[in-house]
């Protein structure tokens, strides 16, 4: 589960950037005028993208005013969905899958590296405040286990060295290349194709 | 009408009913927590499960619409087992603290677990822990007891119009809270206490005061505003412990305002329990005999013209009638007044000072025009009706004078009397809309009738409505919103002094210092200088009136006597005695009888029955009077400013109440409601 505790340190101001405002307009336009509130999840997502993966209270008020909703209704939505964070989680938010297939393939090694390199406990910011990590349930990439998600991207087929490498990159404030560590295309067999050999793009 | 078969019994039901309602028609009681007649359907407690033919699983009857030919069973072992299962889940996290819970004895969960609860729990894990939430000075929370029925959320959003409550988190982490735990900003907030089926939301002022079975319950009438909400007063010995709403579909449905509910602790404080006389500037205790004799001695010093009487806001008809009879027949004075300020009244016919469309009628209306009134504060329950009409029929509401947030959208037209002139001449767009609507309502508040403009506003709007045929038997669009419980009754009993040309004769005389002796009958909202006047105060509380009085006679408060009240619609209602007056205090009509006896003059009545007969006679006289034309009135250019109202401090009882003071403090901090505007 995500962090539903409300952060004690809150920014004083939140406003969408011009780019995001355009996206906001687009989202709101999808719904009839008197059903503006339907765009609330999309807007909260935009807030999170803009604000280092978390939603401050000012942003809740800001979204509520944009959509003409009572604060509590936006707050309800933000606390309901586990993908919304109400505490800072860092610019690089690492979610390590620890459900059965990943666990069998060594997810525990990944969490140990998280503990060593990022922070001792889950949901805790690293020393340079750039990232945090947490264990999550199945992210639906079992074929490429073990895996983790950083912000919007999947990092698959991980081993200890590759994970360390990724963490060192993000701790240096750079975004690593997502995808399989074994350079697999999507979830193709590890040792090359065995069937459908005659089909080119299979 | 469609038919449904419930437990092999065929019954007819109305289209649109749910299975639960149909079961009730059939006389089957269905247990429920989340379902409530006056709120939207949530269907989340699952307690109302019943068996339906062809359905593999039991269904939630509160959320299932009844249809023709449905076969429902409510008494099978499957239903029983299903409900027991639901109850076991509900009790899994519910603490076993009934012995220390205030809801004990009137708790839905307690009652229903008697039938569906297991004798012991199979749940061995530790129970859910939830922090206590702050919801203001009225609502005490104990959220571990919450079963997430969401009745409180639905009430706040739908009826009160203050979407401040919500459920955060989900699953086991779901919690009911206000946004960042601020106090609930509604005058109806305490109704969630009655709605809560468990002890999660209980009354803070009543916490640990008494058990429901120890209390004497008296069904009576509220006097905090002119609506006349039906209430039940629970008393323990002399003390009034709490006030609860009573269902009356025509008036308050089943809600009451916070002021009605929590002013009752004011009945214990600041009470006058013995006659007092002012000697050398200090009030001294004395006996009835001495006080009354002194009073008569003083009266004899003045001419009838110099003697005046003012009737207070909480007076019942017995009080007003005996007071008037004492003044007219014994003192030979006509200087009586029920108003406390220059508010225009036209008592020639009854429709001129009552709420003709009826509170119930608001729901049928298709257009409402508020003139100089803030119904949210002046008549909270009536405002809830307007909101109900808005939610149900999306009716348009307009206002002359800025009322602020009324919990529903209201178009502000401006705040000058010239808008009324425009409406009359037809140059304002509202004019056409009123003419086109079938059942318009025009509500005139005290602020619009105040001062010189009052006559113009009232008479011209009345003739406008008359011209457009809106003053008929079946629909009368003219409504005056009184704020005081005694007002309509006092006008019915003619406790005013006006002349054809001067509506404010009494006040002119008062401010010209023509009165030398003033008898205040529970009138505390006074705004005149004492100067050399001799003042007698008769009432229940040591408030503004008692402060300037030379003689104080202790009377009974509204819960301490039987009394008749006429509410703003002109409905006569009877209040019953729940407690008795403290110390030497007496019921007010007895005091006037004693006074006449001491003066050796015969009063019209000897006992309460005779008094009641006389009252009914004169009220009936008034009801049958109608069809009196008025002449044209001159235009008065003036601003209609809605007078700011100190909602929690309107009468001596609420001013004496500690709970009301707390509410007042908090309401001052938050100026806006719902979507907070200033932050």
Interface residues (C-beta under 8 A of the other chain):
Chain A: X4 X57 X61 X64 X65 X68 X69 X70 X71 X72 X73 X75 X76 X79 X80
Chain B: X163 X164 X165 X166 X167 X168 X169 X170 X173 X177 X178 X179 X180 X674 X675 X676 X679
